[in-house]
Structures are given as C-alpha cells and as structure tokens.
C-alpha cells in the first residue's frame, strides 16, 4: 500500500456516503463514492482501491454477489459490508462469501473508522507477518488468500481462511474460541453459539481431504484449538 489509502464507498444513499467520506478524509484517506454496483465495478477496475465499503442493497446489484465476485478477482482487496440488514445470519453470510468485516446501519461513526483503520493496518506491508507461510506440505498465501496442500488447492470460505490464518500465525499455541471469534469479525459482534466449532470442523475436514496423512489442527481441552506444524 503506497501513499494514502484509497477507499471506495458503494452505496446508493448519497447523503450517507458523503458523511462517511468526510469521516475518512479527516483520517487522511482518499475516498471515492459511487451510487450503483455498475459504477462500483468501473471504479474498482480504474482505481484499484485498498478497501471497499459495500452496501448490500443496491439499485442494480446484490452486494453479496459483488462481494463474491470482487473477492475472487482481487483476493487482497479489503471489503467491509455496510448494510441495514443486521440479522446474525446476514452477517455470517457476508463473512462466508469473503467480506473482511460487516457493519450494520445505523452505525457509530467512530466504530466504522476504527474497523476501517484496523483493516487497512492488516493490509499494510511490513506489519510483522510474512505474506507467505510454508510448512511441510502446506503453503498459505496471506495476501492472495490461497492455501495449497502439496500442489493441491484447498478451497476455503472467508471464515475458514481467517480461522486458518489466525492459527498458523501462532503455531503450537492454543487459541481460545474468543480469540478465533475476533479473528473472524472484529468489534462487538459475536457469531452464533458454536459457530467457531462448526467452522473449525469444516476447515479440518478440508485440510484432511487434501493431505490425509496429517492432522494440522488439534483440539486442546478447556483451551481451544492449536495449529500443529509438521
């Protein structure tokens, strides 16, 4: 990320977008606003923003569909879903398809700025994490969000990748469910009960299918889960 971060706001509420743009400009960030998904696609192609603030309900597109498409096209793009649909299952869906964060309207302006700043910080180079993590038989690219078991691609959802990324950054160290909750979604929101257990089980299954002879993630009774490097 060079110079000022560029944030693209895709929301058909022009008044709200203008208010958010002012908030972000006060932080020293460059901002572009568009009102439709089509204009969002053009802006994404033309400007290559660092982060997109994406509304779910747009006049010409579904924000979930855009999130899925943009995540596939630009794995390193930061995406914050920004919507009046605050139901827990809507949040889970947004995270599953690749959003980095999910904030419901109405929102606290300081929380939006804090979450955006946290996402930009995670994207910034030199933040102390290697972009490419290699273990014996497993390679994780944190920027491209890809996982290889040997030469085989392991297809993970957004939540599964975030859980794996949190675990591999602390090999051999048990992480609590609370810590893994925070890795999936920053801020006050917490997924439904047992969501982490279900997602870790799915992640384990996919890793096992790709490398049957290795158990990468183990349960530590009373503590949580641990990544076991080989």
C-alpha positions as CSV (number, residue, x, y, z in Angstrom):
1,X,0.0,0.0,0.0
2,X,1.7,3.2,-1.2
3,X,0.9,6.7,-0.1
4,X,-2.7,7.4,1.2
5,X,-5.1,4.5,1.3
6,X,-7.9,4.8,-1.2
7,X,-11.4,3.7,0.0
8,X,-14.3,3.2,-2.4
9,X,-17.8,3.6,-1.0
10,X,-20.5,1.8,-3.0
11,X,-23.9,2.9,-1.5
12,X,-27.0,4.4,-3.1
13,X,-27.5,6.7,-0.1
14,X,-25.7,9.8,-1.4
15,X,-26.1,11.7,1.9
16,X,-24.8,8.9,4.0
17,X,-21.9,8.3,1.6
18,X,-20.9,12.0,1.7
19,X,-20.9,11.9,5.5
20,X,-18.7,8.8,5.6
21,X,-16.4,10.3,3.0
22,X,-15.8,13.3,5.3
23,X,-15.1,11.0,8.2
24,X,-12.5,9.1,6.2
25,X,-10.9,12.2,4.7
26,X,-10.4,13.5,8.2
27,X,-8.3,10.4,8.8
28,X,-6.1,11.4,5.8
29,X,-7.5,8.8,3.4
30,X,-8.5,9.3,-0.2
31,X,-12.2,8.5,-0.9
32,X,-14.3,7.9,-3.9
33,X,-18.1,7.4,-3.8
34,X,-20.4,5.8,-6.3
35,X,-24.2,5.0,-6.1
36,X,-24.5,1.8,-8.1
37,X,-22.9,-1.6,-8.4
38,X,-22.1,-0.9,-12.0
39,X,-20.3,2.3,-11.2
40,X,-18.6,0.4,-8.4
41,X,-17.2,-2.1,-10.8
42,X,-15.9,0.6,-13.1
43,X,-14.3,2.4,-10.2
44,X,-12.8,-0.8,-8.9
45,X,-11.2,-1.5,-12.3
46,X,-10.0,2.0,-12.8
47,X,-8.7,3.0,-9.4
48,X,-7.7,-0.3,-7.6
49,X,-8.8,0.9,-4.1
50,X,-7.4,-0.6,-1.0
51,X,-10.7,-1.1,0.7
52,X,-14.4,-1.1,-0.4
53,X,-17.3,-0.1,1.8
54,X,-20.1,-2.1,0.1
55,X,-23.8,-1.8,0.7
56,X,-25.9,-5.0,0.3
57,X,-29.0,-3.5,-1.2
58,X,-28.1,-1.5,-4.4
59,X,-30.5,-0.4,-7.1
60,X,-28.8,-2.5,-9.8
61,X,-27.0,-5.3,-8.0
62,X,-26.8,-7.5,-4.9
63,X,-24.0,-6.6,-2.6
64,X,-23.4,-10.3,-1.7
65,X,-22.9,-11.1,-5.4
66,X,-20.5,-8.2,-5.9
67,X,-18.5,-9.2,-2.8
68,X,-18.2,-12.8,-4.0
69,X,-17.1,-11.6,-7.5
70,X,-14.7,-8.9,-6.3
71,X,-13.1,-11.2,-3.7
72,X,-12.4,-13.8,-6.4
73,X,-11.0,-11.2,-8.8
74,X,-8.9,-9.3,-6.2
75,X,-8.0,-11.5,-3.2
76,X,-6.1,-8.8,-1.4
77,X,-9.0,-6.3,-1.6
78,X,-10.4,-5.2,1.8
79,X,-14.2,-5.5,1.8
80,X,-16.5,-4.2,4.6
81,X,-20.2,-5.0,4.1
82,X,-22.2,-2.0,5.2
83,X,-26.0,-2.5,5.4
84,X,-29.3,-2.1,7.2
85,X,-29.6,-5.9,7.2
86,X,-28.1,-6.6,10.6
87,X,-29.6,-10.1,11.2
88,X,-26.8,-12.5,12.5
89,X,-27.3,-14.9,9.6
90,X,-26.8,-12.0,7.1
91,X,-23.6,-11.2,8.9
92,X,-22.5,-14.8,8.7
93,X,-23.3,-15.0,5.0
94,X,-21.3,-11.8,4.3
95,X,-18.3,-13.2,6.1
96,X,-18.7,-16.6,4.4
97,X,-18.6,-15.2,0.9
98,X,-15.4,-13.2,1.6
99,X,-16.1,-9.9,3.4
100,X,-13.5,-8.9,5.9
101,X,-16.0,-7.2,8.2
102,X,-19.7,-6.5,8.4
103,X,-21.2,-3.4,10.0
104,X,-25.0,-2.8,10.3
105,X,-26.7,0.6,9.9
106,X,-27.3,2.7,11.9
107,X,-23.6,2.7,13.0
108,X,-21.4,4.5,15.4
109,X,-19.0,6.7,13.2
110,X,-16.0,6.0,15.5
111,X,-16.6,2.3,15.2
112,X,-16.7,2.5,11.4
113,X,-13.4,4.5,11.3
114,X,-11.8,2.1,13.8
115,X,-12.8,-1.0,11.9
116,X,-11.6,0.5,8.6
117,X,-8.3,1.5,10.2
118,X,-7.8,-2.0,11.5
119,X,-8.5,-3.5,8.1
120,X,-6.0,-1.1,6.4
121,X,-3.4,-1.9,9.0
122,X,-3.8,-5.6,8.4
123,X,-3.3,-5.0,4.7
124,X,-0.2,-2.8,5.1
125,X,3.1,-4.4,4.2
126,X,5.7,-4.7,6.9
127,X,3.2,-5.3,9.6
128,X,5.2,-8.1,11.0
129,X,3.6,-11.0,9.2
130,X,5.2,-12.9,6.4
131,X,2.9,-12.9,3.4
132,X,3.7,-16.5,2.5
133,X,3.8,-19.2,5.2
134,X,5.2,-22.6,4.4
135,X,5.0,-25.7,6.4
136,X,5.9,-29.3,5.4
137,X,3.2,-29.9,2.8
138,X,1.1,-26.8,3.4
139,X,1.5,-23.3,1.9
140,X,-0.6,-20.3,2.9
141,X,-0.5,-17.0,1.0
142,X,-2.0,-14.4,3.3
143,X,-2.2,-11.7,0.5
144,X,-3.7,-13.9,-2.2
145,X,-5.7,-15.9,0.3
146,X,-4.8,-19.2,-1.2
147,X,-3.9,-22.5,0.5
148,X,-2.0,-25.3,-1.1
149,X,-1.6,-28.8,0.3
150,X,1.3,-30.0,-1.8
151,X,0.2,-28.8,-5.2
152,X,-3.5,-29.2,-4.5
153,X,-5.6,-26.0,-3.9
154,X,-7.7,-26.1,-0.8
155,X,-10.9,-24.1,-1.4
156,X,-11.8,-22.3,1.8
157,X,-14.6,-19.9,2.6
158,X,-13.7,-16.5,4.0
159,X,-14.4,-17.5,7.6
160,X,-12.4,-20.7,7.2
161,X,-9.4,-18.8,5.8
162,X,-9.4,-16.3,8.6
163,X,-9.5,-19.1,11.2
164,X,-6.6,-20.9,9.5
165,X,-4.6,-17.6,9.2
166,X,-5.1,-16.9,12.9
167,X,-4.0,-20.4,13.8
168,X,-0.9,-20.6,11.6
169,X,0.3,-17.2,12.9
170,X,0.7,-18.9,16.3
171,X,1.9,-22.5,15.6
172,X,1.9,-24.7,18.6
173,X,0.0,-22.1,20.7
174,X,-3.6,-22.9,21.6
175,X,-6.1,-20.2,20.7
176,X,-9.3,-19.8,22.6
177,X,-12.7,-19.6,20.8
178,X,-12.9,-15.9,21.9
179,X,-9.6,-15.2,20.1
180,X,-10.8,-17.0,17.0
181,X,-14.2,-15.1,17.1
182,X,-12.1,-11.9,17.0
183,X,-10.1,-13.2,14.0
184,X,-13.4,-13.8,12.1
185,X,-15.0,-10.5,13.0
186,X,-13.5,-7.6,14.9
187,X,-15.7,-5.4,17.1
188,X,-18.6,-6.2,19.4
189,X,-20.4,-8.7,17.2
190,X,-20.1,-12.4,18.0
191,X,-21.3,-15.2,15.7
192,X,-23.9,-17.6,16.9
193,X,-23.0,-20.2,19.6
194,X,-20.7,-22.9,18.4
195,X,-20.0,-21.2,15.1
196,X,-16.3,-21.4,15.6
197,X,-16.5,-25.2,16.4
198,X,-18.5,-25.8,13.3
199,X,-16.2,-23.8,11.1
200,X,-13.1,-25.4,12.5
201,X,-14.6,-28.8,11.9
202,X,-15.2,-27.9,8.3
203,X,-11.7,-26.5,8.0
204,X,-10.2,-29.6,9.5
205,X,-12.1,-31.8,7.1
206,X,-10.9,-29.8,4.0
207,X,-7.3,-30.0,5.1
208,X,-7.6,-33.7,5.9
209,X,-9.1,-34.4,2.4
210,X,-6.2,-32.5,0.8
211,X,-3.5,-34.1,3.0
212,X,-5.0,-37.2,4.6
213,X,-1.8,-38.2,6.5
214,X,-1.6,-35.0,8.5
215,X,-3.7,-33.6,11.3
216,X,-3.0,-29.8,11.1
217,X,-5.4,-28.6,13.8
218,X,-6.0,-30.2,17.2
219,X,-8.4,-29.6,20.0
220,X,-6.9,-28.6,23.3
221,X,-9.5,-29.4,26.0
222,X,-10.5,-26.4,28.0
223,X,-8.4,-24.0,25.9
224,X,-9.5,-24.1,22.2
225,X,-7.6,-25.1,19.1
226,X,-4.0,-25.3,18.1
227,X,-2.2,-25.5,14.7
228,X,0.4,-28.2,14.7
229,X,3.2,-27.6,12.1
230,X,4.8,-30.6,10.5
